[in-house]
Amino acid sequence: MSETNATEPVRPGTRIRPGAVVEAMALSGIDRSASLGAALRQLRAAAASLGMTTDEYVVSTVAHALEHQPTVCPRCHGGIPTDDKVGLHPGARSRATEERDIEVCSRCGEHEAFHPVPVAEWPVDPAAEASLIRLLLNPVHEPSHQERNGGGA
């Protein structure tokens, strides 16, 4: 199968990655809560207004977004979505802002689920964050009064 960029026409057999249609809808401001039929009609109308087929529109919209997608996590300075898959797909949306409008790497997205850090305190040390998360997930067991005095658990 051939790859494509935003300027060449879409040919049969062109790879459009999974989720590209949904991303194109979101990037085009199409309401994702609308029925699938209504959303596809809006997508087709957007494509037609630019003289494109729906496939061409999806590829060009997603390609444009990928060209402007951040590749360095502002929270830890790692790669987005991961160090070994930089730019392959979008990362997580940070929980540090109410709008969730900052893209971070997958690791930071997971860390923020357990330990949100305000943007003002970025960048964070990924190793220290990982240690803290391990501690939060596996707390040190403090023996109860009974256990300390020879009683059962």
C-alpha positions as CSV (number, residue, x, y, z in Angstrom):
1,M,0.0,0.0,0.0
2,S,1.2,3.5,-0.7
3,E,1.6,6.3,1.8
4,T,0.3,9.7,0.9
5,N,0.8,13.3,1.9
6,A,-1.6,16.2,2.0
7,T,-0.9,17.5,-1.5
8,E,-1.2,14.3,-3.6
9,P,-4.5,12.8,-4.6
10,V,-5.7,9.7,-2.7
11,R,-5.4,6.6,-4.8
12,P,-7.0,3.2,-4.2
13,G,-5.0,1.3,-1.6
14,T,-3.8,4.4,0.2
15,R,-3.4,3.8,3.9
16,I,-5.7,5.9,6.2
17,R,-4.8,4.9,9.7
18,P,-7.6,3.8,12.1
19,G,-9.3,6.8,13.8
20,A,-8.4,9.2,11.0
21,V,-12.0,9.8,10.0
22,V,-12.9,10.6,13.7
23,E,-9.9,12.9,14.0
24,A,-10.8,14.7,10.8
25,M,-14.3,15.2,12.1
26,A,-13.0,16.6,15.4
27,L,-10.4,18.8,13.6
28,S,-13.2,20.1,11.3
29,G,-15.4,21.0,14.3
30,I,-18.0,18.3,13.4
31,D,-20.1,17.4,16.4
32,R,-19.1,13.9,17.4
33,S,-22.4,13.4,19.4
34,A,-24.3,13.7,16.2
35,S,-25.5,10.5,14.5
36,L,-22.9,8.8,12.3
37,G,-25.0,9.6,9.2
38,A,-25.2,13.3,10.1
39,A,-21.5,13.5,10.9
40,L,-20.5,11.9,7.7
41,R,-22.8,14.3,5.7
42,Q,-21.0,17.2,7.4
43,L,-17.6,15.6,6.6
44,R,-18.7,15.1,2.9
45,A,-19.9,18.7,2.7
46,A,-16.7,20.1,4.1
47,A,-14.7,18.0,1.5
48,A,-17.0,19.2,-1.3
49,S,-16.6,22.8,-0.3
50,L,-12.9,22.4,-1.0
51,G,-13.4,20.4,-4.2
52,M,-12.0,17.2,-2.6
53,T,-13.3,13.7,-2.2
54,T,-14.1,12.6,1.4
55,D,-10.9,10.4,1.4
56,E,-8.7,13.3,0.2
57,Y,-10.2,15.6,2.9
58,V,-9.6,13.1,5.7
59,V,-6.0,12.5,4.6
60,S,-5.2,16.2,4.2
61,T,-6.9,17.2,7.4
62,V,-5.1,14.5,9.5
63,A,-1.8,15.1,7.6
64,H,-2.0,18.8,8.4
65,A,-2.7,18.0,12.1
66,L,0.2,15.6,12.3
67,E,2.5,18.2,10.7
68,H,1.5,20.6,13.5
69,Q,1.4,18.0,16.3
70,P,3.8,18.5,19.1
71,T,6.5,15.8,19.4
72,V,8.1,16.9,22.7
73,C,6.1,16.6,26.0
74,P,6.1,19.9,27.8
75,R,5.7,18.1,31.1
76,C,8.8,15.8,31.1
77,H,10.5,16.7,27.7
78,G,10.0,13.1,26.5
79,G,8.7,12.1,23.1
80,I,5.0,12.2,22.2
81,P,3.3,9.7,22.4
82,T,6.4,7.8,23.7
83,D,10.2,8.0,23.3
84,D,10.2,5.1,20.9
85,K,7.1,6.2,18.8
86,V,7.6,9.9,18.5
87,G,5.0,11.5,16.2
88,L,3.3,8.1,15.4
89,H,0.0,9.2,16.9
90,P,-1.3,11.9,19.3
91,G,-0.4,11.7,23.0
92,A,-2.6,12.2,26.0
93,R,-4.4,15.4,27.0
94,S,-3.1,16.8,30.3
95,R,-5.4,17.0,33.3
96,A,-3.5,20.0,34.5
97,T,-5.8,22.4,32.8
98,E,-9.6,22.4,32.9
99,E,-9.8,22.5,29.1
100,R,-7.3,19.6,28.7
101,D,-5.8,21.5,25.8
102,I,-2.2,20.6,26.4
103,E,-0.8,17.4,24.7
104,V,1.6,15.4,26.8
105,C,3.2,12.0,26.4
106,S,1.5,8.8,27.3
107,R,3.6,8.3,30.5
108,C,2.7,11.8,31.8
109,G,-1.0,11.1,31.0
110,E,-0.9,8.0,33.1
111,H,1.0,9.8,35.9
112,E,-1.5,12.7,36.0
113,A,-4.2,10.2,36.6
114,F,-2.6,9.5,40.0
115,H,-0.6,12.7,40.7
116,P,-1.6,15.8,38.9
117,V,1.1,18.5,38.8
118,P,0.2,22.1,38.0
119,V,1.6,23.5,34.8
120,A,3.6,26.1,36.8
121,E,5.6,23.2,38.3
122,W,6.6,21.7,34.9
123,P,8.9,20.2,33.7
124,V,8.8,17.2,36.1
125,D,11.5,14.6,36.6
126,P,10.1,11.4,35.0
127,A,12.1,9.1,37.4
128,A,10.9,10.9,40.5
129,E,7.3,10.8,39.1
130,A,7.6,7.0,38.5
131,S,8.9,6.4,42.0
132,L,6.0,8.5,43.5
133,I,3.5,6.6,41.4
134,R,4.9,3.2,42.5
135,L,4.6,4.4,46.1
136,L,1.0,5.5,45.6
137,L,0.1,2.2,44.0
138,N,2.0,0.0,46.5
139,P,2.0,1.8,49.8
140,V,4.3,0.6,52.6
141,H,2.3,-1.5,55.0
142,E,2.4,-0.2,58.5
143,P,1.7,-2.9,61.1
144,S,-1.3,-2.4,63.2
145,H,-1.2,-2.2,67.0
146,Q,-2.3,-5.9,67.2
147,E,0.4,-7.0,64.7
148,R,3.1,-5.1,66.6
149,N,2.0,-6.8,69.9
150,G,2.0,-10.4,68.5
151,G,-1.7,-10.5,67.6
152,G,-3.2,-11.7,64.3
153,A,-3.4,-9.7,61.1
